[in-house]
Amino acid sequence: MPTDFRRVTLRALDESDQGEFLELARASAELHHPWISLPSDVREFREYLARYVGADEECLLVCVRGSGDIAGVVNVNSVIRGRFQSASLAYAAFARTAGMGYMAEGVGLVVRHAFERLRLHRLEAQIQPGNHASLRLVRRVGFRREGYSPELLFIDGAWRDHERWAITSAMVDIAPTAPHSTLPER
Ligand SMILES: CC(C)(COP(=O)(O)OP(=O)(O)OC[C@H]1O[C@@H](n2cnc3c(N)ncnc32)[C@H](O)[C@@H]1OP(=O)(O)O)[C@@H](O)C(=O)NCCC(=O)NCCS
C-alpha cells in the first residue's frame, strides 16, 4: 500500500463550524485585508454557508491531519457547465497556521477534487497584481498566467484589476472516469 505523505485533508464547511470559523476569521482579518473578506458574524456565516448548501459550488475547509485544525478555506465558485466546465477558486489561510505550506497542499487537493469528482475541465484564480502570497501559491500549485483583466472584481470597495491564472485537467493529467452529463458529445 503506498504511503500517504499529505499533511492536510478537505471537508465541506457545515453549521457546526460556525464558532471556530468565526474565531479564526476574526483572528485573520489583518492577513486577509484587503484581498478577501470572510464572514465576521453569525448572520454573515449563515448566508455564506447557505450559498454552498445543495449548490454546484463548494466551500471546502483545509484541515491539518491528526489535529483536525482548520488551516484555511477554499471555495469553488461560479461553476459553469456545458462546453465550459469551469469554476473560479477563492481561498484564504487562517493566521494561526499560515505560511506552513498547508494552503498549497489544500489548493492542490481541491484541484484534484474539482477535476476528478466535480468533473470540471478548468479552474481559474483571479489575483490582484500586488497579492504576492496568492501569486506564489498558484504558481506552486501549477497554474499558468493567462492574462490580465482591468476592473474585473469589486473588492474592498472598488473595481480592481486582476491577473487571471488557470489550470486545466490536462495540465495535471487528471481525467474524470466519465464526462459530466452537461458536456456535449461533440
Ligand atoms: C494567499 C494565502 C492563502 C497563502 O497562504 P499560506 O498559508 O501563506 O500558503 P502556504 O503556507 O501554503 O504557502 C506559503 C509558504 O509556505 C512555505 N512552506 C513552509 N512549509 C512548507 C511545506 N512543508 N511545503 C510547502 N511549502 C511550505 C512555502 O515556502 C511558502 O512560501 P513561499 O510561497 O514564499 O515560497 C494567504 O496569504 C492568505 O490567506 N492571503 C489573504 C487572502 C488572499 O489573498 N486570498 C487569495 C485572493 S486571490
The ligand as a Gaussian input file, in Angstrom:
#p B3LYP/6-31G(d) Opt

LIG

0 1
 C       -2.634000      33.545000      -0.203000
 C       -2.662000      32.733000       1.087000
 C       -3.900000      31.841000       1.088000
 C       -1.400000      31.877000       1.147000
 O       -1.476000      31.114000       2.350000
 P       -0.190000      30.497000       3.050000
 O       -0.619000      29.881000       4.313000
 O        0.871000      31.532000       3.137000
 O        0.218000      29.409000       1.965000
 P        1.295000      28.257000       2.148000
 O        1.726000      28.177000       3.547000
 O        0.753000      27.046000       1.513000
 O        2.499000      28.725000       1.269000
 C        3.294000      29.808000       1.717000
 C        4.663000      29.404000       2.160000
 O        4.738000      28.248000       2.976000
 C        6.077000      27.781000       2.848000
 N        6.143000      26.417000       3.356000
 C        6.503000      26.158000       4.618000
 N        6.482000      24.844000       4.808000
 C        6.130000      24.244000       3.645000
 C        5.958000      22.899000       3.239000
 N        6.166000      21.864000       4.053000
 N        5.543000      22.652000       1.986000
 C        5.325000      23.671000       1.124000
 N        5.502000      24.973000       1.467000
 C        5.907000      25.259000       2.715000
 C        6.380000      27.908000       1.404000
 O        7.757000      28.110000       1.212000
 C        5.572000      29.133000       1.009000
 O        6.412000      30.237000       0.928000
 P        6.682000      30.977000      -0.454000
 O        5.371000      31.000000      -1.182000
 O        7.160000      32.303000      -0.034000
 O        7.707000      30.138000      -1.128000
 C       -2.648000      33.681000       2.326000
 O       -1.574000      34.574000       2.232000
 C       -3.922000      34.454000       2.517000
 O       -4.867000      33.979000       3.130000
 N       -3.961000      35.682000       1.974000
 C       -5.136000      36.513000       2.125000
 C       -6.312000      36.024000       1.312000
 C       -5.995000      36.010000      -0.177000
 O       -5.177000      36.778000      -0.660000
 N       -6.677000      35.103000      -0.904000
 C       -6.493000      34.976000      -2.321000
 C       -7.201000      36.043000      -3.065000
 S       -6.777000      35.961000      -4.769000

